[in-house]
Amino acid sequence: MKFSHFFAVQVFVLSVLCLFVSRSEAQGPIPCYPNSSAPGYHVPTYDDVLAVLNESPRPSKATAPKPCPPSAAVVYVPQYGPETSLIQNDSLAGWTSNGGGKPGEGWSVDNGILHLKGKGGDIVSEKEYENYVLDFDWTISKAGNSGIKYRYKKFDGKGWLGCEYQVLDDFNTPEGKKPKNCTGTLYDIYPTDIPKMLKPNDQINSGRVVVNGNSIQHWLNGQRILTVETGTPDWEAHVQASKFRDAPGFGVNPVGRIMVQDHQCEVWFHGIKIREIIPQAVNLIP
């Protein structure tokens, strides 16, 4: 074959490949979500979640799920359950104390607002959750301290522990000046990735936690402020440098409860809502 013919064939092949790639990118790859315990599991990112929550077009090319290998017969596509309020019927139904009993008298619900005044103890969801988007709004007393814990479980010899989204009046307490203790941090483990936009204690702030496989994200007032991956060497190093160093496996448990903290401060949660993310098998080969 002459060189000119060979070159022409090469150009034609490259052109076809470019057309195929551009067409695939325009249509978007097929999401591939194998079992979460399998190697190489790709969980949907927050951008994937947001695309569904806002009913927007497919995720951007930069955050789109990895395409399945050609031999895959089954893929797991994320299905998003309905948004469910964890505060329903102006009652504490669905919540218990740490020991499983009735929530303390300091807790009350009025017009959908969860309020702690006086001694109430921590309250814990009866249900366990795995992958989800958790949204909550709050106001807090001056110099107040509280928090939302997730992946909350009982550790042998350590009691109940979990990852915490810190809720604090940063402006009027020394804790608010500590990088790993202020609002929005993964308490005592990770500081926020970027400066945050926190409102004063008597104004409503909005938090969001996205728990999805190994990925954890914290959001504050519409801004993503923290992204971490559990189970990595970096995660282990940060846990070992924290007060949770003596709790093996801290934070890597895929399932846990939700806890709302009593830190002897008055606090109002103006809504706590959850939307679970559930992979659903889709057979590609009839």
LINZIFEN-V155206 format. One record per residue. N is the residue number from 1. RES is the residue in three letters. SS is DSSP state (A for helix, B for strand, O for the rest). PHI is phi as a letter, one per 40 degrees, with the letter a starting at -180 (999 if undefined). NEAR is the number of other C-alpha atoms within 10 Angstrom. Layout:
[[N | RES | SS | PHI | NEAR] [N | RES | SS | PHI | NEAR]]
//
This chain:
[[1 | MET | O | 999 | 5] [2 | LYS | O | c | 7] [3 | PHE | A | d | 8] [4 | SER | A | c | 9] [5 | HIS | A | c | 10] [6 | PHE | A | c | 11] [7 | PHE | A | c | 11] [8 | ALA | A | c | 12] [9 | VAL | A | c | 12] [10 | GLN | A | c | 11] [11 | VAL | A | c | 12] [12 | PHE | A | c | 12] [13 | VAL | A | c | 12] [14 | LEU | A | c | 12] [15 | SER | A | c | 12] [16 | VAL | A | c | 11] [17 | LEU | A | c | 12] [18 | CYS | A | c | 12] [19 | LEU | A | c | 12] [20 | PHE | A | c | 12] [21 | VAL | A | c | 12] [22 | SER | A | c | 12] [23 | ARG | A | c | 11] [24 | SER | A | c | 12] [25 | GLU | A | c | 13] [26 | ALA | A | c | 10] [27 | GLN | A | c | 10] [28 | GLY | O | g | 17] [29 | PRO | O | c | 15] [30 | ILE | O | c | 15] [31 | PRO | O | c | 18] [32 | CYS | O | b | 24] [33 | TYR | O | b | 25] [34 | PRO | O | c | 21] [35 | ASN | O | d | 16] [36 | SER | O | c | 16] [37 | SER | O | c | 9] [38 | ALA | O | c | 9] [39 | PRO | O | d | 8] [40 | GLY | O | g | 10] [41 | TYR | O | c | 15] [42 | HIS | O | b | 20] [43 | VAL | O | c | 25] [44 | PRO | O | c | 24] [45 | THR | O | c | 20] [46 | TYR | A | c | 19] [47 | ASP | A | c | 15] [48 | ASP | A | c | 19] [49 | VAL | A | c | 20] [50 | LEU | A | c | 14] [51 | ALA | A | c | 15] [52 | VAL | A | c | 16] [53 | LEU | A | c | 14] [54 | ASN | O | c | 8] [55 | GLU | O | f | 9] [56 | SER | O | c | 10] [57 | PRO | O | c | 9] [58 | ARG | O | d | 15] [59 | PRO | O | d | 19] [60 | SER | O | c | 13] [61 | LYS | O | d | 11] [62 | ALA | O | c | 7] [63 | THR | O | b | 13] [64 | ALA | O | c | 18] [65 | PRO | O | c | 21] [66 | LYS | O | c | 16] [67 | PRO | O | c | 14] [68 | CYS | O | c | 17] [69 | PRO | O | c | 10] [70 | PRO | O | d | 6] [71 | SER | O | c | 7] [72 | ALA | O | c | 12] [73 | ALA | O | c | 12] [74 | VAL | B | b | 16] [75 | VAL | B | b | 21] [76 | TYR | B | b | 20] [77 | VAL | B | b | 20] [78 | PRO | B | c | 20] [79 | GLN | B | b | 14] [80 | TYR | B | b | 18] [81 | GLY | O | c | 12] [82 | PRO | O | c | 11] [83 | GLU | O | c | 14] [84 | THR | B | b | 13] [85 | SER | B | c | 16] [86 | LEU | O | c | 21] [87 | ILE | O | b | 22] [88 | GLN | O | b | 17] [89 | ASN | O | f | 12] [90 | ASP | O | f | 13] [91 | SER | O | a | 17] [92 | LEU | O | c | 18] [93 | ALA | O | d | 14] [94 | GLY | O | g | 13] [95 | TRP | B | b | 22] [96 | THR | B | b | 19] [97 | SER | B | c | 17] [98 | ASN | O | d | 17] [99 | GLY | O | c | 11] [100 | GLY | O | g | 12] [101 | GLY | O | c | 11] [102 | LYS | O | c | 13] [103 | PRO | O | d | 20] [104 | GLY | O | c | 17] [105 | GLU | O | c | 12] [106 | GLY | O | c | 15] [107 | TRP | B | c | 22] [108 | SER | B | a | 18] [109 | VAL | B | b | 18] [110 | ASP | B | b | 12] [111 | ASN | O | f | 11] [112 | GLY | O | g | 18] [113 | ILE | B | b | 19] [114 | LEU | B | c | 23] [115 | HIS | B | b | 20] [116 | LEU | B | b | 26] [117 | LYS | O | a | 15] [118 | GLY | O | g | 15] [119 | LYS | O | c | 15] [120 | GLY | O | b | 19] [121 | GLY | O | g | 20] [122 | ASP | O | c | 21] [123 | ILE | B | b | 24] [124 | VAL | B | b | 26] [125 | SER | B | c | 22] [126 | GLU | O | c | 15] [127 | LYS | O | c | 10] [128 | GLU | O | c | 14] [129 | TYR | B | b | 19] [130 | GLU | O | b | 17] [131 | ASN | O | b | 23] [132 | TYR | B | a | 19] [133 | VAL | B | b | 21] [134 | LEU | B | b | 23] [135 | ASP | B | b | 19] [136 | PHE | B | a | 19] [137 | ASP | B | b | 19] [138 | TRP | B | a | 23] [139 | THR | B | b | 23] [140 | ILE | B | a | 24] [141 | SER | O | c | 15] [142 | LYS | O | d | 18] [143 | ALA | O | g | 17] [144 | GLY | O | c | 20] [145 | ASN | B | a | 24] [146 | SER | B | a | 24] [147 | GLY | B | i | 21] [148 | ILE | B | b | 22] [149 | LYS | B | b | 23] [150 | TYR | B | a | 26] [151 | ARG | B | f | 24] [152 | TYR | B | c | 24] [153 | LYS | B | a | 22] [154 | LYS | B | c | 14] [155 | PHE | B | b | 14] [156 | ASP | O | d | 9] [157 | GLY | O | g | 8] [158 | LYS | O | b | 10] [159 | GLY | B | g | 10] [160 | TRP | B | c | 13] [161 | LEU | B | b | 19] [162 | GLY | B | a | 23] [163 | CYS | B | c | 24] [164 | GLU | B | b | 25] [165 | TYR | B | c | 24] [166 | GLN | B | c | 24] [167 | VAL | B | b | 26] [168 | LEU | B | a | 29] [169 | ASP | O | c | 25] [170 | ASP | A | d | 22] [171 | PHE | A | c | 17] [172 | ASN | A | b | 15] [173 | THR | O | a | 15] [174 | PRO | A | d | 12] [175 | GLU | A | d | 17] [176 | GLY | A | c | 19] [177 | LYS | A | c | 13] [178 | LYS | O | c | 14] [179 | PRO | O | d | 15] [180 | LYS | O | b | 19] [181 | ASN | O | b | 23] [182 | CYS | O | c | 25] [183 | THR | O | d | 27] [184 | GLY | O | g | 27] [185 | THR | O | c | 23] [186 | LEU | B | c | 23] [187 | TYR | O | d | 23] [188 | ASP | O | g | 20] [189 | ILE | O | b | 21] [190 | TYR | B | b | 19] [191 | PRO | O | c | 19] [192 | THR | O | c | 21] [193 | ASP | O | c | 13] [194 | ILE | O | b | 10] [195 | PRO | O | d | 9] [196 | LYS | O | b | 16] [197 | MET | O | b | 12] [198 | LEU | O | c | 18] [199 | LYS | O | c | 16] [200 | PRO | O | d | 16] [201 | ASN | O | d | 21] [202 | ASP | O | c | 14] [203 | GLN | O | b | 12] [204 | ILE | O | c | 17] [205 | ASN | B | b | 21] [206 | SER | B | b | 20] [207 | GLY | B | b | 24] [208 | ARG | B | a | 23] [209 | VAL | B | b | 24] [210 | VAL | B | b | 23] [211 | VAL | B | b | 24] [212 | ASN | B | a | 24] [213 | GLY | O | g | 22] [214 | ASN | O | c | 19] [215 | SER | B | c | 17] [216 | ILE | B | b | 20] [217 | GLN | B | b | 20] [218 | HIS | B | b | 23] [219 | TRP | B | b | 21] [220 | LEU | B | a | 22] [221 | ASN | O | f | 16] [222 | GLY | O | g | 11] [223 | GLN | B | b | 15] [224 | ARG | B | c | 19] [225 | ILE | B | b | 19] [226 | LEU | B | a | 20] [227 | THR | B | b | 15] [228 | VAL | B | b | 16] [229 | GLU | B | b | 15] [230 | THR | O | c | 19] [231 | GLY | O | g | 15] [232 | THR | O | c | 12] [233 | PRO | A | d | 10] [234 | ASP | A | c | 12] [235 | TRP | A | d | 18] [236 | GLU | A | c | 19] [237 | ALA | A | c | 12] [238 | HIS | A | c | 16] [239 | VAL | A | c | 22] [240 | GLN | A | c | 16] [241 | ALA | O | c | 12] [242 | SER | O | b | 15] [243 | LYS | O | c | 12] [244 | PHE | O | b | 19] [245 | ARG | O | c | 14] [246 | ASP | O | c | 12] [247 | ALA | O | b | 16] [248 | PRO | O | d | 13] [249 | GLY | O | g | 14] [250 | PHE | O | d | 22] [251 | GLY | O | g | 25] [252 | VAL | O | c | 18] [253 | ASN | O | c | 16] [254 | PRO | O | c | 16] [255 | VAL | O | b | 16] [256 | GLY | B | a | 22] [257 | ARG | B | c | 18] [258 | ILE | B | b | 24] [259 | MET | B | b | 27] [260 | VAL | B | b | 20] [261 | GLN | O | c | 22] [262 | ASP | O | b | 23] [263 | HIS | O | b | 17] [264 | GLN | O | f | 16] [265 | CYS | O | b | 18] [266 | GLU | O | c | 21] [267 | VAL | B | a | 27] [268 | TRP | B | b | 21] [269 | PHE | B | b | 21] [270 | HIS | B | c | 20] [271 | GLY | B | i | 17] [272 | ILE | B | b | 21] [273 | LYS | B | b | 15] [274 | ILE | B | b | 20] [275 | ARG | B | b | 18] [276 | GLU | B | c | 21] [277 | ILE | B | b | 23] [278 | ILE | B | b | 16] [279 | PRO | B | c | 20] [280 | GLN | B | b | 16] [281 | ALA | B | c | 16] [282 | VAL | B | b | 13] [283 | ASN | B | c | 11] [284 | LEU | O | c | 10] [285 | ILE | O | b | 7] [286 | PRO | O | d | 4]]
//
